[in-house]
Amino acid sequence: MKIYGVAILAGCYLIGQLIGSYLGVGLGIGGNVGGVGFAMIILILVNDRLRKKGLLDTTSEQGVFFWSAMYIPIVIAMSATQNVTAALSGGWVAVFAAVIGTAACFALVPFVAKIGQSKNQ
């Protein structure tokens, strides 16, 4: 059932939020650091493991795919709530981190695009 796919996603989200919160506390930030990102990585790993073992039926997989498609709008909505003014007034570290992160993402696009391509192309 699709509800099992949503339950898998919810479990991964909770685990990701815990990891992000503990990472924030460990770094002395006091906030969540990458909880949604950790959740999506865990979801990918769990989904792959369950599919390889044959434990994920097609309807459960549809539930996971539905919420995976909702990931980008959810992240955009979450980042819209961030306080950009406070980050910029905190100094150049925030700007530097954003520029480095964006540059790294652009640099990794060709490598990510090659994932899954067959060798015969």
C-alpha positions as CSV (number, residue, x, y, z in Angstrom):
1,M,0.0,0.0,0.0
2,K,1.0,3.6,-0.6
3,I,0.8,4.2,3.1
4,Y,3.8,2.0,3.7
5,G,5.9,4.1,1.4
6,V,4.8,7.2,3.3
7,A,5.6,5.5,6.6
8,I,9.1,4.7,5.2
9,L,9.6,8.3,4.3
10,A,8.3,9.5,7.7
11,G,10.7,7.3,9.5
12,C,13.6,8.5,7.4
13,Y,12.5,12.1,8.0
14,L,12.5,11.6,11.7
15,I,15.9,10.0,11.8
16,G,17.3,12.7,9.5
17,Q,15.9,15.4,11.8
18,L,17.5,13.7,14.8
19,I,20.9,13.5,13.1
20,G,20.6,17.1,12.0
21,S,19.6,18.3,15.5
22,Y,22.4,16.4,17.2
23,L,24.9,17.6,14.6
24,G,23.8,21.2,15.2
25,V,24.2,20.8,19.0
26,G,27.6,19.1,18.5
27,L,28.8,22.0,16.3
28,G,27.5,24.5,18.9
29,I,24.9,26.0,16.5
30,G,21.8,25.0,18.4
31,G,19.8,24.5,15.2
32,N,19.1,21.7,12.8
33,V,22.0,21.2,10.3
34,G,20.9,19.3,7.2
35,G,18.2,17.2,8.7
36,V,16.1,17.1,5.5
37,G,19.2,16.3,3.5
38,F,20.1,13.4,5.8
39,A,16.5,12.2,5.6
40,M,16.7,12.1,1.8
41,I,20.0,10.2,1.8
42,I,18.6,7.7,4.3
43,L,15.4,7.3,2.1
44,I,17.5,6.6,-1.0
45,L,19.6,4.0,0.9
46,V,16.5,2.3,2.5
47,N,14.6,2.4,-0.8
48,D,17.5,0.8,-2.6
49,R,18.0,-1.9,0.0
50,L,14.3,-2.8,0.2
51,R,14.0,-2.9,-3.6
52,K,17.1,-5.2,-3.9
53,K,15.7,-7.6,-1.3
54,G,12.3,-7.6,-3.0
55,L,10.5,-6.2,0.1
56,L,9.1,-3.1,-1.6
57,D,6.0,-3.7,-3.6
58,T,5.0,-1.3,-6.4
59,T,2.3,0.5,-4.4
60,S,4.6,1.2,-1.5
61,E,7.2,2.4,-4.1
62,Q,4.6,4.8,-5.5
63,G,4.1,6.3,-2.1
64,V,7.9,6.9,-1.8
65,F,8.0,8.3,-5.3
66,F,5.1,10.7,-4.6
67,W,6.8,12.3,-1.6
68,S,10.2,12.3,-3.4
69,A,8.6,14.4,-6.1
70,M,7.3,16.7,-3.4
71,Y,10.9,17.1,-2.0
72,I,11.9,20.1,-4.1
73,P,8.8,22.3,-3.3
74,I,9.1,21.4,0.4
75,V,12.8,22.4,0.5
76,I,12.0,25.7,-1.3
77,A,9.3,26.4,1.2
78,M,11.6,25.6,4.0
79,S,14.4,27.8,2.7
80,A,11.9,30.7,2.2
81,T,11.6,30.8,6.0
82,Q,15.3,31.3,6.5
83,N,16.5,34.7,7.7
84,V,18.8,35.8,4.8
85,T,19.3,39.3,6.3
86,A,20.6,37.9,9.6
87,A,22.9,35.5,7.7
88,L,24.4,38.3,5.6
89,S,24.7,40.6,8.6
90,G,26.6,37.8,10.3
91,G,29.6,38.4,8.1
92,W,31.2,37.2,4.9
93,V,31.4,33.6,6.1
94,A,27.8,33.0,5.0
95,V,28.4,34.5,1.6
96,F,31.6,32.6,1.2
97,A,29.9,29.3,2.2
98,A,27.1,30.0,-0.3
99,V,29.4,30.7,-3.1
100,I,31.6,27.7,-2.4
101,G,28.5,25.4,-2.1
102,T,27.0,26.7,-5.4
103,A,30.3,26.3,-7.2
104,A,30.7,22.8,-5.9
105,C,27.2,21.9,-7.1
106,F,27.9,23.3,-10.6
107,A,31.2,21.4,-10.7
108,L,29.6,18.1,-9.8
109,V,26.8,18.3,-12.4
110,P,28.8,16.5,-15.2
111,F,29.8,13.7,-12.8
112,V,26.2,13.2,-11.5
113,A,24.9,13.2,-15.1
114,K,27.2,10.3,-15.9
115,I,25.7,8.1,-13.2
116,G,23.5,5.5,-14.7
117,Q,24.6,5.9,-18.3
118,S,25.5,2.8,-20.1
119,K,29.1,2.2,-21.2
120,N,28.1,1.8,-24.9
121,Q,27.1,5.4,-25.4
